């Protein structure tokens, strides 16, 4: 049975780095939302990112990603979703889609201390290295902190926790 790996965690925890490593280990196709957003929409952005503007585009990207994942099932290729997945409802959307399509799922929650994560974000902003897609300022970092819902309840049945 094809498997979908959901990668979740707060900003700066190392989700994309983890997802890339997992992709190599599992020989799975990686879908990273920041990369899609940067390539498809950031060049057309005039000014700062508005939450509603971003969420509308993320919804469209996720629809395209899901159409690709459905094709992977016929090839028995695993998929890794590095989509942020900060909130339970967002993760539940993919649990439900996976269940309807008979995919097995696992949740990988990547975490680190808040100050460590902020230091990583500042370094990523400055270095603009391999996992950089956009500057994250303190306001965006704190906003995302407020959105984060850590796995609980039945999610814990299929969650694997990593501290980076």
N, CA, C and O of each residue as an XYZ file, in Angstrom:
656
protein
N       0.854     -1.183      0.000
C       0.000      0.000      0.000
C       0.896      1.242      0.000
O       1.866      1.314      0.755
N       0.570      2.204     -0.841
C       1.320      3.458     -0.885
C       1.104      4.225      0.415
O       0.059      4.114      1.057
N       2.095      4.988      0.779
C       2.054      5.689      2.060
C       2.279      7.180      1.851
O       3.028      7.600      0.969
N       1.608      7.967      2.687
C       1.791      9.410      2.700
C       2.366      9.789      4.061
O       1.824      9.432      5.107
N       3.463     10.513      4.019
C       4.110     11.008      5.229
C       3.783     12.491      5.355
O       4.159     13.291      4.498
N       3.081     12.852      6.424
C       2.773     14.251      6.696
C       3.852     14.794      7.626
O       4.119     14.213      8.679
N       4.469     15.901      7.240
C       5.506     16.520      8.055
C       4.939     17.809      8.634
O       4.504     18.694      7.898
N       4.946     17.903      9.946
C       4.369     19.038     10.643
C       5.348     19.540     11.696
O       6.281     18.842     12.093
N       5.110     20.752     12.129
C       5.920     21.337     13.193
C       5.951     22.844     13.050
O       5.518     23.388     12.034
N       6.454     23.507     14.049
C       6.497     24.973     14.017
C       7.551     25.507     13.051
O       8.442     24.778     12.614
N       7.433     26.777     12.733
C       8.385     27.453     11.845
C       9.787     27.364     12.442
O       9.991     27.621     13.629
N      10.750     26.994     11.592
C      12.144     26.937     12.011
C      12.551     25.647     12.699
O      13.687     25.526     13.158
N      11.642     24.676     12.779
C      11.958     23.419     13.463
C      12.853     22.515     12.634
O      13.522     21.637     13.180
N      12.874     22.716     11.324
C      13.660     21.851     10.449
C      12.807     20.896      9.629
O      13.275     19.829      9.233
N      11.558     21.272      9.370
C      10.644     20.398      8.634
C      11.153     20.076      7.229
O      11.152     18.915      6.820
N      11.580     21.083      6.501
C      12.008     20.852      5.123
C      13.285     20.032      5.083
O      13.412     19.133      4.251
N      14.220     20.320      5.955
C      15.450     19.526      6.029
C      15.112     18.072      6.342
O      15.644     17.157      5.713
N      14.229     17.863      7.314
C      13.801     16.514      7.671
C      13.106     15.846      6.486
O      13.398     14.693      6.167
N      12.182     16.567      5.830
C      11.417     16.004      4.718
C      12.331     15.597      3.564
O      12.109     14.566      2.930
N      13.331     16.385      3.297
C      14.282     16.040      2.233
C      15.039     14.770      2.581
O      15.229     13.899      1.731
N      15.467     14.667      3.818
C      16.194     13.466      4.245
C      15.277     12.235      4.159
O      15.687     11.184      3.665
N      14.047     12.373      4.638
C      13.093     11.273      4.596
C      12.802     10.858      3.156
O      12.666      9.669      2.865
N      12.708     11.821      2.271
C      12.460     11.543      0.863
C      13.563     10.650      0.288
O      13.281      9.700     -0.443
N      14.798     10.956      0.618
C      15.906     10.127      0.147
C      15.893      8.738      0.759
O      16.130      7.746      0.070
N      15.617      8.670      2.045
C      15.590      7.381      2.743
C      14.480      6.480      2.225
O      14.675      5.276      2.060
N      13.315      7.067      1.968
C      12.136      6.288      1.577
C      11.960      6.195      0.059
O      11.077      5.487     -0.424
N      12.805      6.913     -0.691
C      12.651      6.998     -2.148
C      11.233      7.470     -2.479
O      10.537      6.903     -3.322
N      10.843      8.532     -1.776
C       9.494      9.081     -1.883
C       9.549     10.442     -2.565
O      10.567     11.132     -2.525
N       8.451     10.810     -3.182
C       8.359     12.114     -3.837
C       7.976     13.167     -2.802
O       7.015     12.998     -2.051
N       8.731     14.241     -2.774
C       8.541     15.314     -1.799
C       7.753     16.463     -2.425
O       8.056     16.924     -3.525
N       6.738     16.909     -1.694
C       5.962     18.090     -2.070
C       6.148     19.118     -0.959
O       5.709     18.901      0.171
N       6.797     20.232     -1.275
C       7.087     21.271     -0.291
C       6.345     22.552     -0.678
O       6.608     23.136     -1.729
N       5.427     22.978      0.168
C       4.548     24.107     -0.154
C       5.326     25.401     -0.379
O       4.965     26.188     -1.255
N       6.377     25.635      0.388
C       7.139     26.882      0.225
C       7.749     26.977     -1.168
O       7.782     28.052     -1.766
N       8.225     25.861     -1.675
C       8.816     25.849     -3.014
C       7.759     26.163     -4.071
O       8.002     26.969     -4.970
N       6.605     25.543     -3.972
C       5.529     25.793     -4.921
C       5.087     27.252     -4.864
O       4.932     27.896     -5.901
N       4.885     27.774     -3.657
C       4.452     29.174     -3.510
C       5.482     30.129     -4.093
O       5.133     31.084     -4.786
N       6.749     29.866     -3.810
C       7.813     30.746     -4.284
C       7.885     30.770     -5.802
O       8.023     31.833     -6.407
N       7.793     29.613     -6.407
C       7.892     29.539     -7.871
C       6.637     30.084     -8.551
O       6.734     30.827     -9.528
N       5.469     29.720     -8.044
C       4.234     30.076     -8.736
C       3.725     31.486     -8.463
O       3.189     32.133     -9.363
N       3.886     31.970     -7.229
C       3.192     33.204     -6.867
C       4.067     34.354     -6.383
O       3.718     35.514     -6.599
N       5.179     34.069     -5.743
C       5.999     35.148     -5.193
C       6.462     36.156     -6.242
O       6.498     37.350     -5.945
N       6.820     35.728     -7.467
C       7.240     36.727     -8.458
C       6.167     37.770     -8.768
O       6.492     38.878     -9.194
N       4.905     37.433     -8.561
C       3.805     38.350     -8.865
C       3.352     39.150     -7.655
O       2.455     39.986     -7.760
N       3.964     38.899     -6.516
C       3.554     39.550     -5.277
C       4.069     40.982     -5.233
O       5.246     41.246     -5.483
N       3.173     41.890     -4.914
C       3.545     43.298     -4.779
C       3.306     43.691     -3.327
O       2.172     43.967     -2.936
N       4.363     43.719     -2.530
C       4.230     44.030     -1.107
C       4.283     42.771     -0.268
O       4.746     41.724     -0.721
N       3.802     42.883      0.961
C       3.839     41.770      1.902
C       2.804     40.705      1.588
O       1.893     40.908      0.786
N       2.969     39.574      2.238
C       2.057     38.451      2.053
C       0.861     38.618      2.980
O       1.020     38.738      4.194
N      -0.309     38.625      2.414
C      -1.557     38.676      3.167
C      -2.013     37.240      3.422
O      -1.965     36.402      2.521
N      -2.452     36.957      4.640
C      -2.835     35.596      5.030
C      -3.917     35.021      4.114
O      -3.775     33.898      3.630
N      -4.984     35.764      3.871
C      -6.072     35.260      3.028
C      -5.607     35.023      1.591
O      -5.994     34.038      0.961
N      -4.777     35.928      1.081
C      -4.202     35.783     -0.262
C      -3.408     34.486     -0.336
O      -3.567     33.708     -1.277
N      -2.551     34.253      0.657
C      -1.709     33.056      0.672
C      -2.550     31.790      0.798
O      -2.300     30.811      0.095
N      -3.537     31.797      1.678
C      -4.335     30.588      1.899
C      -5.129     30.193      0.656
O      -5.299     29.001      0.397
N      -5.613     31.149     -0.109
C      -6.325     30.838     -1.348
C      -5.397     30.121     -2.327
O      -5.797     29.149     -2.968
N      -4.185     30.591     -2.438
C      -3.226     29.989     -3.357
C      -2.738     28.629     -2.843
O      -2.544     27.698     -3.624
N      -2.546     28.528     -1.559
C      -2.149     27.248     -0.967
C      -3.230     26.201     -1.238
O      -2.908     25.056     -1.556
N      -4.481     26.568     -1.120
C      -5.570     25.637     -1.417
C      -5.510     25.118     -2.842
O      -5.725     23.930     -3.082
N      -5.219     26.001     -3.786
C      -5.114     25.580     -5.186
C      -3.919     24.660     -5.396
O      -4.011     23.658     -6.106
N      -2.794     25.012     -4.770
C      -1.604     24.170     -4.890
C      -1.872     22.786     -4.303
O      -1.503     21.773     -4.897
N      -2.506     22.749     -3.156
C      -2.777     21.457     -2.526
C      -3.679     20.589     -3.401
O      -3.533     19.367     -3.404
N      -4.597     21.189     -4.133
C      -5.430     20.419     -5.064
C      -4.579     19.793     -6.161
O      -4.777     18.634     -6.525
N      -3.636     20.562     -6.683
C      -2.724     20.025     -7.701
C      -1.834     18.931     -7.126
O      -1.624     17.893     -7.753
N      -1.321     19.173     -5.941
C      -0.478     18.167     -5.289
C      -1.267     16.877     -5.097
O      -0.761     15.789     -5.373
N      -2.502     16.998     -4.625
C      -3.290     15.779     -4.392
C      -3.531     15.013     -5.690
O      -3.535     13.782     -5.680
N      -3.730     15.711     -6.803
C      -3.913     15.006     -8.079
C      -2.650     14.231     -8.449
O      -2.738     13.155     -9.039
N      -1.489     14.762     -8.113
C      -0.229     14.053     -8.358
C      -0.090     12.844     -7.429
O       0.362     11.779     -7.848
N      -0.476     13.019     -6.186
C      -0.375     11.928     -5.216
C      -1.272     10.760     -5.624
O      -0.886      9.602     -5.464
N      -2.425     11.041     -6.132
C      -3.323      9.969     -6.577
C      -2.661      9.140     -7.669
O      -2.848      7.925     -7.725
N      -1.891      9.785     -8.533
C      -1.171      9.053     -9.573
C      -0.054      8.202     -8.974
O       0.237      7.111     -9.465
N       0.565      8.705     -7.913
C       1.646      7.953     -7.272
C       1.148      6.629     -6.711
O       1.882      5.641     -6.690
N      -0.104      6.612     -6.254
C      -0.652      5.372     -5.684
C      -0.589      4.245     -6.700
O      -0.258      3.113     -6.347
N      -0.899      4.536     -7.949
C      -0.870      3.484     -8.974
C       0.543      2.989     -9.224
O       0.737      1.875     -9.713
N       1.532      3.810     -8.892
C       2.937      3.432     -9.056
C       3.534      2.855     -7.778
O       4.685      2.418     -7.766
N       2.747      2.855     -6.702
C       3.181      2.414     -5.381
C       4.413      3.209     -4.913
O       5.381      2.654     -4.394
N       4.331      4.526     -5.121
C       5.393      5.439     -4.692
C       4.872      6.261     -3.518
O       3.760      6.788     -3.561
N       5.675      6.362     -2.482
C       5.295      7.132     -1.307
C       5.423      8.630     -1.579
O       6.181      9.056     -2.450
N       4.664      9.420     -0.812
C       4.712     10.875     -0.923
C       4.995     11.474      0.444
O       4.563     10.956      1.474
N       5.724     12.564      0.428
C       6.009     13.315      1.647
C       5.427     14.708      1.466
O       5.747     15.410      0.508
N       4.562     15.098      2.407
C       3.906     16.402      2.339
C       4.518     17.339      3.367
O       4.261     17.220      4.565
N       5.323     18.263      2.888
C       5.927     19.317      3.700
C       5.103     20.578      3.443
O       5.527     21.490      2.734
N       3.915     20.598      4.041
C       2.945     21.666      3.774
C       2.693     22.549      4.988
O       1.692     23.264      5.038
N       3.579     22.506      5.954
C       3.361     23.262      7.183
C       2.507     22.463      8.140
O       2.974     22.011      9.186
N       1.240     22.293      7.767
C       0.302     21.481      8.541
C       0.315     21.849     10.018
O       0.388     20.983     10.890
N       0.244     23.145     10.281
C       0.301     23.650     11.650
C      -0.937     23.312     12.466
O      -0.858     23.114     13.678
N      -2.078     23.249     11.795
C      -3.336     23.080     12.526
C      -3.940     21.703     12.298
O      -3.778     21.100     11.237
N      -4.630     21.228     13.304
C      -5.254     19.902     13.255
C      -6.193     19.785     12.061
O      -6.161     18.772     11.361
N      -7.025     20.788     11.808
C      -7.964     20.705     10.682
C      -7.240     20.540      9.353
O      -7.714     19.827      8.468
N      -6.101     21.193      9.212
C      -5.331     21.073      7.976
C      -4.788     19.654      7.831
O      -4.855     19.074      6.747
N      -4.255     19.095      8.904
C      -3.785     17.715      8.869
C      -4.949     16.758      8.617
O      -4.814     15.789      7.869
N      -6.097     17.039      9.249
C      -7.261     16.171      9.092
C      -7.710     16.102      7.639
O      -8.151     15.050      7.175
N      -7.603     17.201      6.926
C      -7.949     17.215      5.501
C      -7.183     16.114      4.771
O      -7.755     15.402      3.945
N      -5.912     15.975      5.067
C      -5.098     14.977      4.381
C      -5.295     13.574      4.945
O      -5.174     12.593      4.212
N      -5.594     13.467      6.223
C      -5.968     12.151      6.760
C      -7.213     11.638      6.035
O      -7.273     10.474      5.637
N      -8.203     12.516      5.867
C      -9.463     12.136      5.224
C      -9.258     11.779      3.753
O      -9.789     10.775      3.277
N      -8.488     12.599      3.030
C      -8.192     12.303      1.628
C      -7.471     10.969      1.500
O      -7.795     10.156      0.633
N      -6.501     10.755      2.361
C      -5.728      9.513      2.321
C      -6.616      8.301      2.598
O      -6.527      7.289      1.903
N      -7.459      8.408      3.601
C      -8.357      7.302      3.952
C      -9.286      6.978      2.773
O      -9.512      5.807      2.469
N      -9.817      8.000      2.118
C     -10.733      7.799      0.995
C     -10.053      7.117     -0.187
O     -10.706      6.438     -0.979
N      -8.753      7.298     -0.303
C      -7.992      6.729     -1.420
C      -7.187      5.491     -1.002
O      -6.383      4.982     -1.783
N      -7.402      5.012      0.224
C      -6.735      3.806      0.750
C      -5.216      3.947      0.852
O      -4.475      3.001      0.584
N      -4.765      5.137      1.243
C      -3.355      5.345      1.552
C      -3.121      5.090      3.035
O      -3.998      5.350      3.858
N      -1.979      4.599      3.366
C      -1.522      4.545      4.742
C      -0.889      5.904      5.037
O      -0.304      6.509      4.139
N      -0.992      6.399      6.273
C      -0.395      7.691      6.612
C       0.455      7.588      7.860
O       0.246      6.725      8.713
N       1.414      8.484      7.946
C       2.160      8.681      9.188
C       2.386     10.178      9.340
O       2.521     10.909      8.359
N       2.422     10.610     10.581
C       2.663     12.014     10.901
C       4.036     12.120     11.549
O       4.324     11.437     12.531
N       4.869     12.973     10.998
C       6.200     13.242     11.536
C       6.169     14.665     12.078
O       6.070     15.622     11.310
N       6.253     14.806     13.385
C       6.216     16.135     14.002
C       7.639     16.515     14.410
O       8.250     15.878     15.268
N       8.151     17.572     13.769
C       9.514     18.038     13.999
C       9.438     19.270     14.890
O       8.654     20.181     14.624
N      10.241     19.307     15.938
C      10.161     20.403     16.897
C      11.556     20.777     17.389
O      12.507     20.007     17.256
N      11.653     21.943     17.942
C      12.865     22.447     18.590
C      12.419     23.581     19.510
O      11.303     24.087     19.393
N      13.284     23.963     20.405
C      12.980     25.063     21.323
C      12.699     26.343     20.526
O      13.307     26.585     19.484
N      11.783     27.143     21.028
C      11.355     28.366     20.328
C      12.535     29.277     19.979
O      12.641     29.729     18.839
N      13.410     29.550     20.924
C      14.543     30.448     20.649
C      15.492     29.846     19.616
O      16.036     30.564     18.776
N      15.688     28.548     19.677
C      16.513     27.861     18.673
C      15.904     28.038     17.292
O      16.610     28.317     16.323
N      14.589     27.874     17.208
C      13.909     28.018     15.921
C      14.023     29.442     15.386
O      14.239     29.639     14.190
N      13.878     30.439     16.268
C      13.988     31.824     15.816
C      15.405     32.105     15.317
O      15.579     32.796     14.313
N      16.402     31.587     15.994
C      17.789     31.765     15.548
C      17.991     31.124     14.167
O      18.673     31.689     13.312
N      17.409     29.969     13.960
C      17.502     29.302     12.651
C      16.831     30.129     11.559
O      17.360     30.261     10.455
N      15.675     30.679     11.873
C      14.953     31.495     10.890
C      15.792     32.720     10.506
O      15.901     33.051      9.326
N      16.380     33.389     11.496
C      17.216     34.560     11.192
C      18.418     34.161     10.347
O      18.785     34.878      9.416
N      19.038     33.021     10.662
C      20.175     32.545      9.875
C      19.739     32.197      8.452
O      20.439     32.516      7.491
N      18.597     31.551      8.317
C      18.082     31.200      6.984
C      17.791     32.465      6.179
O      18.092     32.521      4.987
N      17.210     33.476      6.817
C      16.950     34.747      6.131
C      18.250     35.369      5.625
O      18.306     35.883      4.508
N      19.287     35.320      6.448
C      20.559     35.950      6.091
C      21.321     35.151      5.031
O      21.870     35.726      4.092
N      21.353     33.833      5.184
C      22.168     32.987      4.304
C      21.497     32.682      2.969
O      22.170     32.472      1.960
N      20.160     32.660      2.972
C      19.398     32.346      1.760
C      19.913     31.062      1.105
O      20.128     31.010     -0.106
N      20.102     30.047      1.918
C      20.639     28.766      1.473
C      19.599     27.847      0.863
O      18.588     28.285      0.314
N      19.879     26.568      0.978
C      19.121     25.523      0.304
C      17.648     25.457      0.706
O      16.806     25.136     -0.133
N      17.318     25.745      1.945
C      15.917     25.661      2.375
C      15.226     27.023      2.416
O      14.088     27.127      2.873
N      15.905     28.065      1.943
C      15.318     29.406      1.936
C      14.349     29.559      0.774
O      14.660     29.184     -0.356
N      13.174     30.110      1.054
C      12.216     30.463      0.012
C      11.709     31.889      0.150
O      11.356     32.532     -0.839
N      11.674     32.384      1.400
C      11.203     33.745      1.642
C      11.684     34.177      3.016
O      11.932     33.345      3.888
N      11.815     35.484      3.201
C      12.144     35.991      4.526
C      10.954     35.777      5.463
O       9.802     36.002      5.091
N      11.253     35.347      6.660
C      10.256     35.232      7.719
C      10.666     36.218      8.801
O      11.708     36.058      9.437
N       9.834     37.247      9.009
C      10.152     38.222     10.049
C       9.555     37.782     11.377
O       8.839     36.782     11.442
N       9.849     38.530     12.435
C       9.382     38.133     13.765
C       7.851     38.125     13.845
O       7.266     37.291     14.536
N       7.214     39.049     13.140
C       5.760     39.082     13.145
C       5.157     37.820     12.540
O       4.209     37.260     13.090
N       5.704     37.369     11.404
C       5.208     36.151     10.769
C       5.508     34.930     11.646
O       4.676     34.033     11.786
N       6.699     34.913     12.228
C       7.083     33.811     13.126
C       6.100     33.712     14.285
O       5.585     32.633     14.578
N       5.841     34.840     14.943
C       4.928     34.846     16.088
C       3.490     34.514     15.676
O       2.775     33.832     16.410
N       3.071     34.994     14.505
C       1.728     34.681     14.002
C       1.569     33.171     13.828
O       0.565     32.593     14.244
N       2.560     32.541     13.213
C       2.506     31.090     13.004
C       2.559     30.328     14.325
O       1.957     29.262     14.455
N       3.281     30.875     15.307
C       3.307     30.252     16.635
C       1.898     30.178     17.206
O       1.528     29.193     17.844
N       1.119     31.226     16.972
C      -0.247     31.264     17.469
C      -1.176     30.292     16.753
O      -2.197     29.891     17.311
N      -0.840     29.911     15.533
C      -1.652     28.969     14.767
C      -1.363     27.510     15.135
O      -2.219     26.643     14.962
N      -0.175     27.247     15.634
C       0.295     25.870     15.848
C      -0.597     25.100     16.820
O      -0.879     25.548     17.932
N      -1.026     23.939     16.365
C      -1.742     22.980     17.200
C      -0.953     21.675     17.166
O      -0.926     20.974     16.154
N      -0.323     21.370     18.275
C       0.493     20.155     18.351
C      -0.408     18.922     18.288
O      -1.557     18.973     18.726
N       0.101     17.823     17.749
C      -0.697     16.594     17.676
C      -1.178     16.162     19.059
O      -0.460     16.264     20.054
N      -2.409     15.681     19.085
C      -2.993     15.178     20.328
C      -4.072     14.167     19.960
O      -4.380     13.970     18.785
N      -4.632     13.541     20.965
C      -5.726     12.604     20.744
C      -5.336     11.478     19.811
O      -4.260     10.896     19.941
N      -6.228     11.168     18.856
C      -5.997     10.044     17.951
C      -4.824     10.255     17.003
O      -4.324      9.289     16.427
N      -4.374     11.493     16.827
C      -3.185     11.722     15.998
C      -1.966     11.039     16.592
O      -1.060     10.629     15.867
N      -1.945     10.920     17.887
C      -0.789     10.317     18.556
C      -0.610      8.844     18.190
O       0.467      8.279     18.380
N      -1.678      8.222     17.662
C      -1.600      6.815     17.264
C      -0.663      6.583     16.086
O      -0.106      5.495     15.937
N      -0.487      7.601     15.247
C       0.371      7.438     14.066
C       1.391      8.576     13.943
O       1.841      8.893     12.842
N       1.749      9.181     15.062
C       2.714     10.286     15.055
C       4.080      9.817     15.534
O       4.209      8.989     16.436
N       5.082     10.379     14.895
C       6.466     10.151     15.295
C       7.034     11.541     15.591
O       6.920     12.449     14.767
N       7.635     11.704     16.752
C       8.137     13.017     17.175
C       9.655     13.070     17.036
O      10.361     12.119     17.373
N      10.141     14.208     16.531
C      11.574     14.446     16.345
C      11.911     15.783     16.992
O      11.202     16.772     16.804
N      12.975     15.804     17.737
C      13.457     17.073     18.305
C      14.773     17.387     17.612
O      15.746     16.640     17.716
N      14.781     18.506     16.903
C      15.992     18.847     16.129
C      16.804     19.926     16.811
O      17.848     20.329     16.299
